[in-house]
Amino acid sequence: MPELMNHDEFRTALENAIKGKSANKSPFSVAWATGKLSRAHLARWAENHFHYVGPFADYLGYVYARMPAKYVEAKDFLLANMYEEEIGGDRHTDLLIRFAESCGTTRERVMDEDNMSPTTRALQSWCYAVAMREDPIVAVAGLVVGLESQVPSIYRRQTPTLREKYGFSDEEVEFFDLHIVSDEIHGERGYQIVLEHANTVELQQRCLKICEIGAEMRLLYTTALYRDYVEQELPLSALGLDLPLAA
C-alpha cells in the first residue's frame, strides 16, 4: 500500500515517472539532433506541432477556471503562463509559424487542421481531456510536469543543429531559444505546485500516473512523426537504431 511521500521522495518519484520515456529517444528526435532530417521533414513537424502547442493557453485556461481560489500562487502561475503564450511579447505560435515558413511551408498549411496526423490529434485531445476533467493539481502534473518540463532538454539537443547543420538564423529559431528558457521556469513552477498541493496518497499516485502517461503521449507523438514522414526515406538502420518502435 503506497504511503504519503515527503517532498524529496515525491520529486524523485515524479522525475522517475518521466525518465526513460523522453521524446529525445524517438527516432525523429535522434534524426533531428544528428542533422539527418530535411527541411521538408522539419516543416511537417512544425505543421503538427502547431496543433499540439497552439492550444496550450486554452488547456491552461480550463485548469485555471477549476483551480481552487485558495491556491493563489497556482492560479497566478497559470495566468502568467497563458499571458506569455499569447500576448507577453511575440505570440509563441507566431514564432513557430516563422520557423515553419523558413522550412518551406506556409502559414495556411500550418494552421490547417487537415495537416495534423492522427497521433497529433490524439495528443491534442488528451491535453484537452486532462485540462477539463482531471483534478486541477493532477492536470498541472500532466500538462506542465509530464509535458512542458521536458522541452528544455529536447530543444537543447535540437537547436544547435538547426544553426550549425541547417543554417537557420537566430530569428528563425527564436521559438526554440525562448522555450529552452521559459519552459525550464514553467516546469520547475509546475513541480513546486504539485509537490505542495498533492497532499494525499491518492493525489500523489494520480500525479505520478499522469506524468508517466504524459511522457508516453509525447514520445508516441514524436515517434509517429518519424513513421508518417521520415521512415521511408531514412530507415532506423541509418540512425544507428535497431530496436523495434513501440506499437
N, C-alpha and C positions, 0 to 999 in steps of 0.2 A: 504493500500500500504506500503510495507516494506521501511524503511529508512536506510541510511548508519549508521552502528553502530561504536562506538569508540572501541578501543582495548579491554577494560574491558568488555563491553557488548558483543562483538563478541566472546571473550574467553569463557564467561559463556554460550553463545548460542551453541558453538561448544561442550562444555562438556555436555550440556543438550541433544544434538542430539544423543550422545552415551549412556547417562545414561538410565538405565532400559533395555538395550539390551546387557549387558556384557555377554560374554561367560561363566562367573562364574555362571550364572543362569541355564546353561544347566545341565540336569541330569548326563551327562558324567562327567562334572566338579565337581558336587556335590559328585558323587560316588568316584571320584579320591581323592578329598580333605578329604573325610572321610575314606579312605583306603578300600573301598569295591570292587574295581576293582582287577582283577587278572593280573598277569604279561602278560598273553596272550592278555588281553584287552589292556594293555599298548603297547604291540607290534603292535597291529592293529592301535592304534593311531599313533605310530611312522611311520608305513608304509604309512599312509595317510598324516601325517604332512610333511613328506619329500617333497611331490609333491605340497604342498601349499607354504612352505617357501624356498624350494630348489631353485626355480627361482627368489627369491626376488631381487637379484642383477640384474637380467635381467629386471624385472619390472622397477627398478630404472634407469637402463641404457636407456630405452626408454624415461623416463621422462627427464633425463639429456640431451639427444640429442635434445629435443624440448624446454628446458628451455631457456628463453631469455638470451643472453650473458651478458646483463647488470645486471642480478641478480647473481652477482658473488658469494655471500655467500650461495645462494641456490644451485648453481652448485657445490660449494666446499663441502657442506654437503652431497649431493647425491653421489659424488665421494668418499668421505670418508666412507660413509655407505657401498657402494659397496666393497671398499677395505677391510673393517672389515669383511664383509660376506665371502669373497673369499680368501684373501691372508694375512690379518693382523693377523698373528699368526695361530692358528688352524682353518681350514676351518669349518664354522659353521655346514655345513651338515655332516662333518665327526664326529663331536661331537654328532649330532643327531643319526647317524648310530651306534656309540659306545653305546649309551643308548639303541637303538633298539636291538642290539646284546645281551646286558645284560638282555633283556626281553625274549630272546629265539628265536628271528627271525634272519634273515641273511641279509647281505649287498645286496645280489642278490634280495631277496624278497622286500626289502625296495625300491630299485631302479626300480623295475618292475612296469611300469605304469598300468598293469592289476590288481594290488592290490590296486588301488585307487578307492574309492567309487564314484558313480555318483555325489554326492554332493560336494565331494572334487574336482572333475574335474570341477564342475561349479564354485567353488570359485577361482580356479586357472585361469580359463578362464576369469572370471570377473576382476581379477587383471591385466591380460594382456590387456583386453579391456580398462580399466581405464588408464593404463600406455601409451597406444598407441593412444587413441582417445580423452581423456579429455584435457582441458586446463592444462598446467603443474602445476599450483598452485592448481587447483581443484584435480589433481591427487595426489599431496602431501597430501592434506586434506584427501582423501580417503584411501590411502595406509599407510601413516605414522601416521596421527592423528586418523583416524577411525579404523585402524587395529593395527599398531605397538605399539601405545601408550597404548593399553590395556594389553600388555604382562606382564609387571611387576606385576600388580595386580592379574593376573591369576596365574603366577608362584609362587608368594609369598604364595599363599594358597596351592599349589600342592607340592612344593619342600620339605618342612619339612616332609610331609607324605612319600615321596619317601625314605627318610633316616630312619625315625622313624618306619614306618609300614612295608615297603618292604625291608629295609636293603640294599639299594643301597649305593655304596661307593661315596666319593666325586668326584672321577674321572668319574664315570658312570653318575653322574648328572651334570657334568660341563656345559652341554648345557643350563640347566635351570639357574644356577648361573650366567653365562655370560649374558644371556638375561635380567635378572632382572636389571642388571646394565646398559648394553648398550642400551636397548630399552627405559629405562627411559630418558636417554640423547637424544636418537633419537626422541622420542615422543615430548619432550619439544622443540627441534630444529624445528620439523615439525610445532608445534603450532606457533612458532615465525615467520617462513616463511609465513605461511598462514595469520597471523594477519597483517603482514607488506604489503603483496602484493595482498591480496584480498581487493582491494581498491575501488570497486564499489558495488552498491547494488546487481547487478546481480551476480558478483563473490562471494560475501558473501553468497547469498542464494544458489548458486550451491555448495559451500563448505559445507554448513550445510546439504544439502540433501545427498551429497555423503558420509559424515561422518555417517549419520544415516543408509544409505544403507550398508556401510562397516561393521558397527557393527552388523546389521541384518544378513549379509552374514556369519560372523564368528560364530554368535550364531546358525544359521541354520546348518552350517558345523559341529559344535560340537554336536549339538542335533542329527544329522544324525549318528554320530559315536555311540551314545547310541542305536539308533534304529537298526542300522545294526549289531552291535557286542555284545551288552550287554543286551538288553531288555528282551530276552527270559530267561536269567539266573537271572536277577536282575530287577524285576518289580519296577515301580515307588513307590509302597507302601513300599518297602524295603528301599527306600531312604527317606521316610517321605514326599514324594511328591504326591499330588493327583490331581493337575491341569492337564488338557489335554495338550499335547505338541502341539506347533504351527504346522499348516499344511505346 
